[in-house]
């Protein structure tokens, strides 16, 4: 590709500028990749703990439900469940990590509203226990979903950034360096030819004047 470039000083200056810009971009992208990997490792550790906690909470919630069925019977629990209002959609915001939009779910009061409705329908301790257990389970599921969505987006961005870093490191920067080297070499060769031609002209002029 270097052979197709016209060997002029303007092209040499432009090529050196492009090389400098590519190197700056390489440094920025490399730093971005490092930050994203650190964030990924931090989220991965937290997500593992969240998932373990979620499984534990869900087991306790279903165990509480089984006890409640035995304690108050299916009829009261089904009647209570039919009276609960449907939970409204939750809010969503984003957190920006080096250009990656990581979702954050805003829980608000939705789960609490449903829980208080259930509690008003029955004064049974068993029903209140179900209320508390499944509200905690829902909170845990939201935390896991939020972290894992963040992990997926960060992984995709890390891979994209890695491809760009490799392209700059192995293709773009070497190509610009090759172009600059080619232009410099051709300019030096042209200067030598010009200098040699001038010397020859001076000699001929000197002979003609003698």
N, C-alpha and C positions, 0 to 999 in steps of 0.2 A: 504494500500500500504506500510505503514511503516513496517508491520510485515514481509515483504519479504526481507528487507534489512539486510545484515549481520552486526551485531553490533560490528564493529571494530573501532579503533581510526581513521584510515585512512578514513573510510566512514563518520565518524562524522565530520572530518575536511573538507572533500569534500562537505558534505551537508551544513555546515555553510558557506562555500565559495559560494555555489549556492544561498543560502538565501541572502547573502550580495549583490550578483550581481542582483538578482531579485528585491531587495529593491531599488538599484540604478536605475535599469531600470524603476521601478514604478515611482520614483521621476522625471526622465527625461520625461517619457511619460505624466505624469500629468501636468508638466510644458508646454509641447508641446500642450496639449489639451487646456490649458488656453490661450496660445498665439493665437492658431487658432480660438478660440471662440471670442476673442477680435477683431481679423482681420475680422472675419465673420460679427460681429456687425457693424464694421466700413464700410465694403463693402455694407452691407445691407442698411445702411442709405444713402450712396452715390448712390446706385442703385435705390432706391426709388425716389430720386431727379432727377436722369438721366431719369427715365421712365416718370415722370411727364413732364419734359422738352421736351422729345421726342414727346409725344402726342401733346404738344402745338406747337412745330415746324412743325409737320406733318399737323396739322390743318391749320396753316398759309400757308404752302407750297401749299396745295390743294386749298386753297382760292385764292392764287396768280395765280394758274393755271387757275381757273375758270374766274378770271378777265382778264387774258391774252387771253383766248379763245374769250371772248366778245370784247376785244379791237383790236386784230390783226386777229382773225379768225383761223379756223382749218388748212387751207392750209399752211400758213406760219409756224405754229408751227410743223405740221407733217413733212414738208420739213426740218426744222431745226433738228428735232429728228432723221430723217433718215440719216443725215450727221454726226452725232456724232459717234466718234470711241468708240468701246467697252472698258470699263475700265479694265485695266490689274489687275491680282491678287495682293492682298496686301501682305505685309510682315508680318511675325509672329515671335514673340520672347516670351520668358517665364521669369517670375519672380518667384524666389524660396522663399516660405514662409514656414519655418520649414519642408522642404522636399516636400512640395506641389508645383507642377509646375503650376502656374497661367498664362494663356495666355495673351499676350499683342499684340494688332494689330497695326502694323506700317502703318499709312495711306499714307505716302509719298506724291507724286504729282499727283496721279491718278485722284482724284476728280477734282482737279484744271485744269488738262489738258482737261478733258471733258467740264468743265465750260468755259474755254477760247475758245474752239472750237465753242461752242454754241454762245458765244458772238460775234465771228467774222462773223457768218452767218447772223446776223441781228443787226442793231443798235437800234432796238426797245427797249424802256425802259421796256415794258412788258416782253419781252423775257429775258432780263438781270435780271429782278426780279425773274423769274422762276429759272434761273441759280443759283442765290444766295440762294433762298429758299430751293431748293432741295439738293444743296451741303451741307447746314447746316443740313438738315434732315438726309442725309447720315452719316455725322459725328456723329450725335446724336444716330442713330441706331447702329453704330459701338461701341460707348461708352457703350450703354446698353448691347449689346451682349457680350462685353468683360467682364464687371462686373459680369453678370449673369453666364457666364461660370466659372469665378473665384469662385463665390459663390457655384456652384454645386460641384466643385472639393474640396473646403474646407469642405463642409458638409460631403462628402464621407470620407475624411480623419479624420474629427472629430469623426464620427461614428466608423471608424476602430480603432482609437486611444482609444476611450472609451471602446471598447470591450477588447482591450489588457490590459488597466488599470484594468478593472473589473476582468479579468482572473488572473492577478497577485495578486490583492488584495484579491479575494475570493477563489482562487483555488491554484495557484502555491506557494505563500508565506506560507499560512496555511499548505499546504502539506509538504513543506520543514521543517517548524517549528515542525510539528508532527513527521517527520522522525528523526530530531535531538533530540527531546525529548525522542522518543522511544530508540534510540541508547544510549543516555546518561543514561537512566534508566536501560537498559540491562547491560551496562558496569559497573555501580555501583553495580548491583546485582551480576555480575560475580566477581567483586573485593571482595565483601563481602564473597562470596562463597570460593574464593581463600584464603582470609585471615583466614576464619574459618577452612579451610582444613589445612593450614599451622600450625595454633595453635594446631590442633588435632595431626598433625605429630610431632610437637615439644614435646607435652606432652608424646606421645608414646616413643619418643627417650629418653626423660628424665627418664621415668620409666625403660626403658631397660638398661640404663646406671647406675641406682642406685642399 
